[in-house]
Amino acid sequence: MNAQLHPVPANDELDAFWMPYTANRQFKANPRLLARAEGMHYWTPDGRQVLDGVAGLWCVNAGHGRREITEAVTKQLSTMDFAPSFQMGHPIAFELANRLAAISPPGLDRVFFTNSGSESVDTALKMAIAYHRARGAGQKTRLIGREKGYHGVGFGGMSVGGIVNNRKIFGSSMLPGVDHLPHTLNIEHNAYSRGLPAWGAHLANELERLIGLHDASTIAAVIVEPISGSAGVILPPVGYLKRLREICDKNDILLIFDEVITGFGRIGKPFASLAFDVTPDLMASAKGLTNGAMPMGAVFAHRKIYDAVMQAPEGSIELFHGYTYSAHPASCAAALATLDIYTKEGLLTRAAAMSSQWENAVHSLRGLPHVVDIRNCGLIGAVELEPRAGKPGARAFEIFLKCFERGVMVRQTGDTIAMSPPLIIDAKQIAHLVETLGSVIRETA
Ligand SMILES: Cc1ncc(COP(=O)(O)O)c(C=O)c1O
């Protein structure tokens, strides 16, 4: 099947698009184009079928080409294409906020709309600072992120993030007043853990050290991904997130979870916060919110934060923040249709039912050449490879390319191959994904 809307660009027509997070010159010399998608698959322009092992980019949780979403967006666009959310409102935005509040972690029932994960993160950071100021603690502005964290590409998210390549060239343009917890990846102690690793809860105590250094009176919030995806799938040790929560509570510091990849069913509950039974004060989300069909993000704020900020003088704008496309009607329509699908098909909990099958499949790759660790949780899996001497990431990149040639799309990050398939994946597709990856690893020096 090679139906597509647009002609395939010739190789000399690829230069104008400066591609994001892409080895542009490598890509343009050997383009990998996708032209069509349905269910668990993509098709290339020449009609080759590719199994989607990463839900697009961790976002197409209900699988591709969902007719219900297309119809909802089309209907919304033909009814009202755009309406501003600054000093105006439109019904579907309120309906969506109510629907999201109904599945949110306890108390996080105030929802602010953005257009991406990066915007959700920066919004959550600003809300944390605004909250403290509204309560008369305007000196609490410092933000604590974590090494290897990824929180998108805004200046806020980049500053609290901890992946060196995302930071090093921007140097002193980072936000001031940011510090970082140590990351929790430890292959020596935790290699081949099934699910959450047992070792490492004590790493949360490093927050006490940072409080000792900066003083709690200067710290607004701690932000972490419950599970880091971009740095190569790093799982929280058992008890780690609870300990962070306790230390934040003791010191009047807000805890922000970045659930951009873990939200909307990825690990078997609507949010990781529910799966791990740790409730943050603010939660950033995006991706699965619209099944990737429209750009949209949402920040869930605890009611206490909303209420504190609402104490501004009557009639004045309480939070000077927002986006032209916050609560875009077409994105709201996509999100509502997505939530309907999730509910009807039980997708927000399906990863829990599939996780032991997934875990066994992913861990069957143990013992293959150069494999040094395998990590999994819900429908997330990662295979970490030994780097080639002097060429970090090269082995994993070659494996990613070969998998694509064999009709399987995985994601490479550093020397890790990450997988996060649509939550509709079946047993046969899991086997195909993992077997293809296994045979490529075996053949790659
Ligand atoms: C945890 C996390 N936060 C934020 C982002 C940024 O999201 P976006 O690319 O939609 O800005 C991502 C993207 O992968 C992410 O994984």
The ligand as a Tripos MOL2 file, in Angstrom:
@<TRIPOS>MOLECULE
LIG
   16    16     1     0     0
SMALL
NO_CHARGES

@<TRIPOS>ATOM
      1 C1          9.7410   13.9560   29.5670 C.3       1 LIG1
      2 C2          9.6200   14.9220   28.4480 C.ar      1 LIG1
      3 N1          9.3610   16.2100   28.7160 N.ar      1 LIG1
      4 C3          9.2200   17.1170   27.7480 C.ar      1 LIG1
      5 C4          9.3220   16.7500   26.4320 C.ar      1 LIG1
      6 C5          9.1810   17.8010   25.3690 C.3       1 LIG1
      7 O1          8.0370   17.6260   24.6570 O.3       1 LIG1
      8 P1          7.8610   18.3710   23.2180 P.3       1 LIG1
      9 O2          8.8480   17.7320   22.3020 O.co2     1 LIG1
     10 O3          6.4260   18.0850   22.8770 O.co2     1 LIG1
     11 O4          8.1180   19.8040   23.4450 O.co2     1 LIG1
     12 C6          9.5650   15.4240   26.1000 C.ar      1 LIG1
     13 C7          9.6840   15.0070   24.6920 C.2       1 LIG1
     14 O5         10.0620   13.9210   24.3660 O.2       1 LIG1
     15 C8          9.7430   14.4820   27.1330 C.ar      1 LIG1
     16 O6         10.0240   13.2040   26.8790 O.3       1 LIG1
@<TRIPOS>BOND
     1     1     2 1
     2     2     3 ar
     3     2    15 ar
     4     3     4 ar
     5     4     5 ar
     6     5     6 1
     7     5    12 ar
     8     6     7 1
     9     7     8 1
    10     8     9 2
    11     8    10 1
    12     8    11 1
    13    12    13 1
    14    12    15 ar
    15    13    14 2
    16    15    16 1
@<TRIPOS>SUBSTRUCTURE
     1 LIG1         1 GROUP 0 **** ****
